[in-house]
């Protein structure tokens, strides 16, 4: 198991939940945060460890 997997899964769930509450698509979140839609998708799937700057932009 990857060392950061539990934290990655929690962060991914938080991003999905926030998008759901705001009724935003992945594209809308990406545009507003200034990151790529592909990054949002990878983060939500838990296949990418985002940089601190990406996490800050998404918050």
C-alpha positions as YAML, in Angstrom:
chain: A
units: angstrom
residues:
- id: 1
  name: UNK
  ca: [0.00, 0.00, 0.00]
- id: 2
  name: UNK
  ca: [1.19, 3.49, -0.83]
- id: 3
  name: UNK
  ca: [2.14, 5.53, 2.22]
- id: 4
  name: UNK
  ca: [-0.07, 8.51, 1.32]
- id: 5
  name: UNK
  ca: [-3.06, 6.46, 0.16]
- id: 6
  name: UNK
  ca: [-5.30, 7.14, 3.22]
- id: 7
  name: UNK
  ca: [-4.67, 10.88, 3.09]
- id: 8
  name: UNK
  ca: [-5.13, 10.90, -0.68]
- id: 9
  name: UNK
  ca: [-8.47, 9.10, -0.33]
- id: 10
  name: UNK
  ca: [-9.72, 11.54, 2.31]
- id: 11
  name: UNK
  ca: [-8.69, 14.55, 0.23]
- id: 12
  name: UNK
  ca: [-10.32, 13.08, -2.87]
- id: 13
  name: UNK
  ca: [-13.57, 12.53, -0.99]
- id: 14
  name: UNK
  ca: [-13.51, 16.09, 0.33]
- id: 15
  name: UNK
  ca: [-13.08, 17.51, -3.17]
- id: 16
  name: UNK
  ca: [-15.94, 15.38, -4.55]
- id: 17
  name: UNK
  ca: [-18.19, 16.32, -1.62]
- id: 18
  name: UNK
  ca: [-17.47, 20.03, -2.00]
- id: 19
  name: UNK
  ca: [-18.18, 19.87, -5.72]
- id: 20
  name: UNK
  ca: [-21.43, 18.09, -4.98]
- id: 21
  name: UNK
  ca: [-22.52, 20.69, -2.44]
- id: 22
  name: UNK
  ca: [-21.72, 23.48, -4.87]
- id: 23
  name: UNK
  ca: [-23.21, 21.59, -7.82]
- id: 24
  name: UNK
  ca: [-20.01, 22.16, -9.81]
- id: 25
  name: UNK
  ca: [-18.65, 19.90, -12.51]
- id: 26
  name: UNK
  ca: [-14.99, 18.89, -12.53]
- id: 27
  name: UNK
  ca: [-14.51, 21.35, -15.36]
- id: 28
  name: UNK
  ca: [-16.09, 24.19, -13.41]
- id: 29
  name: UNK
  ca: [-13.90, 23.52, -10.38]
- id: 30
  name: UNK
  ca: [-10.80, 23.27, -12.55]
- id: 31
  name: UNK
  ca: [-11.58, 26.54, -14.31]
- id: 32
  name: UNK
  ca: [-12.28, 28.42, -11.09]
- id: 33
  name: UNK
  ca: [-9.16, 27.02, -9.40]
- id: 34
  name: UNK
  ca: [-6.91, 27.54, -12.40]
- id: 35
  name: UNK
  ca: [-5.91, 23.89, -12.70]
- id: 36
  name: UNK
  ca: [-6.58, 21.33, -15.41]
- id: 37
  name: UNK
  ca: [-9.69, 19.18, -15.45]
- id: 38
  name: UNK
  ca: [-7.37, 16.20, -15.78]
- id: 39
  name: UNK
  ca: [-5.72, 17.13, -12.46]
- id: 40
  name: UNK
  ca: [-9.09, 17.31, -10.72]
- id: 41
  name: UNK
  ca: [-10.03, 13.91, -12.17]
- id: 42
  name: UNK
  ca: [-6.74, 12.31, -11.08]
- id: 43
  name: UNK
  ca: [-6.96, 13.79, -7.59]
- id: 44
  name: UNK
  ca: [-10.54, 12.56, -7.15]
- id: 45
  name: UNK
  ca: [-9.58, 9.09, -8.38]
- id: 46
  name: UNK
  ca: [-6.68, 9.05, -5.92]
- id: 47
  name: UNK
  ca: [-4.12, 8.41, -8.64]
- id: 48
  name: UNK
  ca: [-2.22, 11.66, -8.13]
- id: 49
  name: UNK
  ca: [-0.62, 13.32, -5.15]
- id: 50
  name: UNK
  ca: [-1.33, 17.01, -5.77]
- id: 51
  name: UNK
  ca: [1.28, 19.66, -5.15]
- id: 52
  name: UNK
  ca: [0.68, 22.05, -2.30]
- id: 53
  name: UNK
  ca: [-0.05, 24.83, -4.79]
- id: 54
  name: UNK
  ca: [-2.75, 22.70, -6.46]
- id: 55
  name: UNK
  ca: [-4.31, 21.83, -3.11]
- id: 56
  name: UNK
  ca: [-4.32, 25.51, -2.16]
- id: 57
  name: UNK
  ca: [-5.97, 26.47, -5.46]
- id: 58
  name: UNK
  ca: [-8.68, 23.85, -4.96]
- id: 59
  name: UNK
  ca: [-9.45, 24.97, -1.43]
...
